[in-house]
């Protein structure tokens, strides 16, 4: 297609009678024309109609949104690093989901350029999953002092909490697509940046091999990638250049070269999510400064915010969760509607009666706003559980509309 366009362009402007010397210089001029990345491959593919995937029982956002015309528009495109559209939709084909389960996005970006080149597709995915329409201006807020509440939950119901934050580094492809050399370079950069971080927040970087020999209280099984990670390419060449940085006080863990280039994680055995958020905010600001010191930046786009591999986490890259003990609410007929209005999803844990409640959107809210959704939502769910326990009804507690991150539902 690109070659045909170039040919038409030359035919349109070329006149042998008026420009007789152009034929002499045409090879040089052609060499200056940009070559579409897709033209570099000799792909043995059929037409879009012949290559369109089977989506009949696919329960992902990708599977529900992808049509033949949309697929055809992306079919002959590739990013500069060689990511094809079929690479983008592979996760949803490998893991098609099932009815009744939380619907995954079903796609992943191989590099930051995917969000631009395949924007017609990714914008639809983001709108469907996050209920957020692009274009918009994403804002960032790491001032944890703006969070309302989060330090006091009823300990009879709230058990523990966790916050994770993903980041990717500019000028590198994402883990589903990166080469061994890129992955090793990313680990080298992380080693330098985390070494600087350790001067302010003491900690140590462990390779996966070291953890296998001396797990430091983390069993070797915890370091084994899931089958899904292998299927989508995240775990290629395992455990080469994968590492884990652990703070001296054990509060903060940073994963290197897993689903994203970096993932910060703060887990607490109590439900004080404010302290977990304080830890994440303080250290991501430090880490961003350290990467700038070594002349690297995290990927940021004004309309998308912080860009990471999964469109389920663009915007803030932040997931906040509180584990709660519930007996009555999980079987209530309005639970799905309640969670939808609270912008949350709830999944059972391995322990009976314990559920993990976390945010659904990561874009359209600041980092403070995302955590506020969880704080307010968990507070309301606990109130609902208490009311059901006393034999009451929930109608007066159910929000009339979907809530913003700053709605104070328990004032």
C-alpha positions as CSV (number, residue, x, y, z in Angstrom):
1,X,0.0,0.0,0.0
2,X,2.8,2.4,1.0
3,X,4.7,1.6,-2.2
4,X,1.6,2.2,-4.3
5,X,1.1,5.6,-2.6
6,X,4.7,6.5,-3.3
7,X,4.3,5.5,-6.9
8,X,1.2,7.6,-7.2
9,X,2.9,10.5,-5.6
10,X,5.8,10.4,-8.2
11,X,3.3,10.0,-11.1
12,X,1.3,13.0,-9.9
13,X,4.3,15.4,-9.8
14,X,6.5,13.9,-12.5
15,X,6.5,15.2,-16.0
16,X,9.1,13.7,-18.3
17,X,8.9,16.7,-20.7
18,X,9.3,19.4,-18.0
19,X,11.7,17.5,-15.7
20,X,13.9,15.2,-18.0
21,X,16.6,14.8,-15.3
22,X,14.2,13.5,-12.6
23,X,14.6,9.9,-13.9
24,X,18.4,10.2,-13.1
25,X,17.8,11.3,-9.6
26,X,14.7,9.3,-8.8
27,X,16.6,6.4,-7.0
28,X,18.2,8.9,-4.7
29,X,14.9,10.8,-4.1
30,X,13.1,7.4,-3.5
31,X,15.7,6.5,-0.9
32,X,14.8,9.7,1.0
33,X,11.2,8.7,1.3
34,X,10.2,7.1,4.6
35,X,9.7,3.4,4.3
36,X,6.6,2.0,6.1
37,X,7.8,-0.5,8.8
38,X,5.4,-3.1,7.4
39,X,7.3,-3.0,4.1
40,X,10.4,-4.4,5.8
41,X,8.7,-7.7,6.4
42,X,8.0,-10.5,4.0
43,X,4.9,-11.8,5.9
44,X,3.1,-14.8,4.6
45,X,-0.4,-13.6,5.3
46,X,-3.7,-13.6,3.6
47,X,-6.2,-10.8,3.3
48,X,-7.7,-9.2,6.4
49,X,-10.8,-11.3,5.8
50,X,-8.7,-14.5,5.7
51,X,-6.8,-13.5,8.9
52,X,-9.6,-12.2,11.0
53,X,-9.5,-14.0,14.4
54,X,-12.2,-16.3,15.8
55,X,-14.1,-14.2,18.5
56,X,-17.4,-16.0,18.9
57,X,-16.8,-17.0,22.6
58,X,-14.4,-14.3,23.4
59,X,-15.3,-12.5,26.7
60,X,-12.8,-9.6,26.6
61,X,-13.2,-6.0,25.6
62,X,-11.1,-6.6,22.6
63,X,-13.3,-9.5,21.5
64,X,-16.5,-7.5,21.9
65,X,-15.2,-4.4,20.1
66,X,-13.1,-5.8,17.2
67,X,-14.9,-5.9,13.8
68,X,-13.6,-6.8,10.4
69,X,-13.5,-3.2,9.2
70,X,-11.6,-2.1,12.4
71,X,-9.2,-5.1,12.0
72,X,-8.6,-4.3,8.3
73,X,-7.7,-0.6,9.1
74,X,-4.9,-1.8,11.4
75,X,-3.9,-4.8,9.3
76,X,-1.0,-3.3,7.2
77,X,0.5,-1.2,10.0
78,X,3.5,-1.9,12.1
79,X,5.4,0.3,14.7
80,X,9.0,1.3,14.1
81,X,10.1,-1.5,16.4
82,X,8.0,-4.1,14.4
83,X,4.8,-4.5,16.5
84,X,1.9,-5.7,14.4
85,X,-1.7,-5.5,15.2
86,X,-1.9,-9.2,15.7
87,X,0.7,-8.9,18.4
88,X,-1.5,-6.4,20.1
89,X,-4.6,-8.6,20.3
90,X,-2.8,-11.8,21.1
91,X,-3.6,-11.7,24.9
92,X,-7.3,-11.8,24.2
93,X,-7.0,-14.7,21.8
94,X,-4.8,-16.7,24.2
95,X,-7.0,-15.8,27.3
96,X,-10.5,-15.4,25.9
97,X,-12.1,-15.1,29.4
98,X,-15.4,-16.6,30.5
99,X,-18.9,-15.4,31.2
100,X,-19.4,-14.0,34.7
101,X,-15.7,-13.2,35.3
102,X,-14.2,-9.8,35.3
103,X,-13.8,-8.8,31.7
104,X,-10.1,-8.2,30.8
105,X,-9.1,-5.7,28.1
106,X,-7.7,-8.6,25.9
107,X,-4.9,-6.6,24.4
108,X,-1.5,-5.2,25.2
109,X,0.8,-2.6,23.6
110,X,4.2,-3.7,22.4
111,X,5.6,-0.2,22.6
112,X,4.4,3.3,23.3
113,X,3.9,4.0,19.5
114,X,1.1,1.4,19.5
115,X,-1.2,3.8,21.3
116,X,-0.7,6.3,18.4
117,X,-0.5,4.0,15.4
118,X,-3.5,1.8,16.5
119,X,-5.3,4.7,18.2
120,X,-8.6,3.9,16.5
121,X,-8.5,0.6,18.4
122,X,-6.9,1.6,21.7
123,X,-9.2,4.6,22.1
124,X,-12.2,2.3,21.9
125,X,-10.7,-0.1,24.3
126,X,-10.0,2.7,26.8
127,X,-13.5,4.1,26.5
128,X,-15.0,0.7,27.0
129,X,-12.9,-0.4,29.9
130,X,-12.4,2.9,31.8
131,X,-15.6,4.8,30.5
132,X,-13.2,7.6,29.6
133,X,-13.3,9.3,26.2
134,X,-10.0,10.4,24.5
135,X,-9.0,13.1,23.8
136,X,-8.7,14.5,27.3
137,X,-6.0,15.9,29.5
138,X,-4.8,13.5,32.2
139,X,-3.5,15.0,35.4
140,X,-1.2,13.6,38.0
141,X,-1.2,14.2,41.8
142,X,1.3,12.5,44.2
143,X,0.4,14.7,47.1
144,X,-1.0,12.0,49.5
145,X,-2.1,14.7,51.8
146,X,-5.0,15.4,49.5
147,X,-6.4,11.9,50.2
148,X,-9.5,11.9,52.5
149,X,-9.6,9.1,55.0
150,X,-7.9,5.7,54.3
151,X,-6.3,5.4,57.7
152,X,-9.2,4.2,59.7
153,X,-11.4,1.2,58.5
154,X,-13.4,-1.1,60.8
155,X,-10.8,-3.8,61.5
156,X,-13.5,-6.4,61.9
157,X,-14.1,-6.1,58.2
158,X,-11.0,-4.6,56.6
159,X,-8.0,-6.9,56.8
160,X,-5.1,-5.7,54.6
161,X,-4.3,-3.4,51.6
162,X,-2.0,-3.1,48.7
163,X,-1.0,-0.4,46.1
164,X,0.9,-1.1,42.9
165,X,2.2,1.5,40.4
166,X,3.5,0.6,36.9
167,X,6.0,2.6,34.8
168,X,7.7,2.2,31.4
169,X,10.9,3.9,30.3
170,X,11.1,6.0,27.2
171,X,12.8,4.7,24.0
172,X,12.4,1.0,24.9
173,X,9.8,-1.4,23.7
174,X,7.5,-3.0,26.4
175,X,8.2,-6.5,27.9
176,X,5.9,-8.4,25.5
177,X,8.1,-7.3,22.6
178,X,11.5,-6.2,23.9
179,X,14.7,-8.0,22.9
180,X,17.2,-9.7,25.3
181,X,19.5,-6.7,24.8
182,X,16.8,-4.2,25.6
183,X,15.8,-6.1,28.7
184,X,19.4,-6.3,29.9
185,X,19.9,-2.6,29.2
186,X,16.7,-1.8,31.2
187,X,18.0,-3.9,34.1
188,X,21.3,-2.0,34.0
189,X,19.5,1.3,34.1
190,X,17.3,0.1,37.0
191,X,20.4,-1.0,38.9
192,X,21.8,2.5,38.6
193,X,18.6,4.3,39.5
194,X,17.7,1.9,42.4
195,X,21.3,2.3,43.7
196,X,20.6,6.0,43.9
197,X,17.2,5.4,45.5
198,X,18.9,3.2,48.1
199,X,20.8,6.3,49.4
200,X,17.4,7.8,50.5
201,X,15.5,4.6,51.0
202,X,17.8,1.7,51.9
203,X,17.2,-1.5,49.9
204,X,18.8,-4.2,47.8
205,X,18.3,-5.4,44.2
206,X,18.1,-9.2,43.8
207,X,18.2,-11.1,40.6
208,X,15.8,-14.0,40.1
209,X,18.7,-16.4,40.3
210,X,19.7,-15.0,43.7
211,X,16.1,-15.3,45.0
212,X,16.0,-18.9,43.9
213,X,19.1,-19.6,46.0
214,X,18.2,-17.4,48.9
215,X,14.5,-16.4,48.8
216,X,14.7,-14.1,51.8
217,X,11.3,-15.3,53.0
218,X,9.8,-15.3,49.6
219,X,9.3,-18.9,48.4
220,X,10.8,-19.8,45.0
221,X,7.3,-20.6,43.8
222,X,6.3,-16.9,44.1
223,X,9.0,-16.1,41.6
224,X,7.6,-18.4,38.9
225,X,5.8,-16.6,36.0
226,X,2.3,-17.6,35.3
227,X,1.3,-19.5,32.1
228,X,-0.4,-16.4,30.8
229,X,2.9,-14.5,31.0
230,X,4.6,-17.1,28.9
231,X,1.8,-17.1,26.3
232,X,1.9,-13.4,25.7
233,X,5.7,-13.2,25.7
234,X,6.4,-11.4,28.9
235,X,8.3,-14.4,30.4
236,X,10.5,-15.0,27.4
237,X,14.1,-16.1,28.3
238,X,13.1,-16.4,32.0
239,X,14.7,-15.5,34.3
240,X,17.2,-13.5,32.3
241,X,17.3,-9.8,33.5
242,X,14.4,-10.0,35.8
243,X,15.0,-8.6,39.3
244,X,13.4,-7.5,42.5
245,X,14.4,-4.6,44.7
246,X,13.3,-4.8,48.3
247,X,13.5,-2.0,50.8
248,X,15.3,-2.6,54.0
249,X,12.1,-2.2,56.1
250,X,10.2,-4.5,53.8
251,X,7.6,-1.9,53.0
252,X,8.4,-1.4,49.3
253,X,9.1,-3.9,46.5
254,X,10.0,-2.9,43.0
255,X,9.7,-5.5,40.2
256,X,12.0,-5.0,37.2
257,X,11.1,-6.4,33.7
258,X,7.9,-8.2,34.5
259,X,4.6,-7.0,32.9
260,X,6.1,-3.5,32.7
261,X,9.6,-2.1,33.0
262,X,9.0,-1.2,36.6
263,X,6.3,-2.0,39.1
264,X,6.3,-0.5,42.6
265,X,4.3,-2.5,45.2
266,X,3.5,-1.7,48.8
267,X,1.6,-4.4,50.8
268,X,0.5,-3.9,54.3
269,X,-0.9,-6.5,56.8
270,X,-3.3,-3.9,58.1
271,X,-5.9,-1.9,56.0
272,X,-4.1,1.5,56.4
273,X,-4.1,2.3,52.7
274,X,-3.1,5.9,53.5
275,X,0.3,4.8,54.7
276,X,0.7,2.5,51.7
277,X,-0.1,5.4,49.4
278,X,2.4,7.7,51.3
279,X,5.1,5.1,50.6
280,X,4.2,4.8,46.9
281,X,4.0,8.6,46.4
282,X,7.3,9.3,48.1
283,X,9.3,6.7,46.3
284,X,7.9,7.2,42.8
285,X,8.8,10.8,43.0
286,X,12.3,9.8,44.1
287,X,12.6,7.2,41.4
288,X,11.5,9.5,38.7
289,X,14.2,11.9,39.8
290,X,16.8,9.1,39.8
291,X,15.9,8.2,36.2
292,X,16.2,11.8,35.1
293,X,19.7,11.8,36.8
294,X,20.7,9.0,34.4
295,X,19.0,10.9,31.5
296,X,15.9,8.7,31.2
297,X,12.3,9.5,31.6
298,X,9.1,7.5,32.1
299,X,6.7,7.5,29.2
300,X,4.1,10.3,29.5
301,X,1.5,11.5,27.0
302,X,-0.8,14.4,27.7
303,X,-3.9,12.6,26.5
304,X,-3.0,9.3,28.1
305,X,-1.0,10.1,31.2
306,X,1.6,7.5,32.2
307,X,1.8,5.0,29.4
308,X,2.3,1.4,30.2
309,X,1.9,-1.9,28.4
310,X,-1.8,-2.6,29.3
311,X,-4.5,-0.2,28.4
312,X,-6.2,-1.3,31.6
313,X,-3.6,0.7,33.5
314,X,-2.8,3.8,31.4
315,X,-3.3,7.1,33.0
316,X,-1.9,6.6,36.5
317,X,-0.7,3.0,36.2
318,X,-2.1,2.6,39.8
319,X,-4.0,-0.2,41.3
320,X,-5.2,0.1,44.9
321,X,-7.0,-2.6,46.8
322,X,-8.3,-3.5,50.3
323,X,-9.1,-7.0,51.4
324,X,-12.3,-7.1,53.3
325,X,-14.3,-9.8,55.2
326,X,-17.8,-10.0,53.8
327,X,-20.6,-12.6,54.4
328,X,-23.8,-11.2,53.2
329,X,-23.0,-8.6,50.5
330,X,-21.3,-11.0,48.0
331,X,-24.6,-12.9,47.4
332,X,-26.8,-9.7,47.2
333,X,-28.7,-9.4,44.0
334,X,-27.6,-5.7,43.5
335,X,-23.9,-6.3,44.1
336,X,-22.9,-6.0,40.4
337,X,-24.8,-2.8,40.0
338,X,-23.4,-1.4,43.2
339,X,-19.8,-2.2,42.2
340,X,-20.4,-0.7,38.8
341,X,-21.6,2.6,40.3
342,X,-18.6,2.6,42.7
343,X,-16.2,2.1,39.8
344,X,-14.8,-1.0,41.6
345,X,-14.4,-4.7,41.1
346,X,-14.4,-7.4,43.7
347,X,-12.7,-10.8,43.5
348,X,-12.6,-13.6,46.0
349,X,-9.3,-14.5,47.6
350,X,-8.0,-18.0,48.5
351,X,-9.5,-17.6,52.0
352,X,-13.2,-18.1,52.3
353,X,-15.1,-14.9,53.1
354,X,-12.3,-12.6,52.1
355,X,-12.6,-10.4,49.0
356,X,-10.2,-8.1,47.3
357,X,-11.8,-4.7,46.3
358,X,-9.9,-2.6,43.8
359,X,-10.4,0.3,41.4
360,X,-11.5,-0.3,37.8
361,X,-10.5,3.0,36.2
362,X,-6.9,4.2,36.1
363,X,-7.4,7.1,33.7
364,X,-9.6,10.2,34.1
365,X,-8.5,10.4,37.7
366,X,-5.4,11.5,39.4
367,X,-3.5,9.1,41.6
368,X,-5.2,10.6,44.6
369,X,-8.5,10.2,42.9
370,X,-8.0,6.5,42.1
371,X,-7.1,5.7,45.8
372,X,-10.1,7.9,46.9
373,X,-12.4,5.7,44.9
374,X,-11.2,2.7,46.8
375,X,-11.3,4.4,50.2
376,X,-14.8,5.7,49.7
377,X,-16.0,2.5,48.1
378,X,-14.7,0.1,50.7
379,X,-16.2,2.3,53.5
380,X,-19.6,2.1,51.8
381,X,-19.3,-1.6,51.2
382,X,-18.6,-2.1,54.9
383,X,-21.6,0.0,55.9
384,X,-23.7,-2.1,53.5
385,X,-22.4,-5.4,55.0
386,X,-23.3,-4.2,58.5
387,X,-26.8,-3.2,57.4
388,X,-27.4,-6.6,55.8
389,X,-26.1,-8.3,58.9
390,X,-28.7,-6.4,61.0
391,X,-31.4,-7.5,58.5
392,X,-31.8,-4.1,56.8
393,X,-32.1,-3.0,53.1
394,X,-29.5,-1.3,51.0
395,X,-31.6,1.0,48.8
396,X,-30.9,4.2,50.7
397,X,-27.1,3.5,50.5
398,X,-26.7,2.7,46.8
399,X,-25.3,5.8,44.9
400,X,-27.7,7.2,42.3
401,X,-24.9,7.6,39.8
402,X,-21.3,6.6,39.2
403,X,-19.0,8.5,41.6
404,X,-16.0,10.7,41.2
405,X,-12.8,10.1,43.1
406,X,-13.5,12.9,45.5
407,X,-17.0,12.0,46.6
408,X,-17.2,11.8,50.4
409,X,-19.8,9.1,50.8
410,X,-19.4,8.6,54.5
411,X,-19.5,12.2,55.8
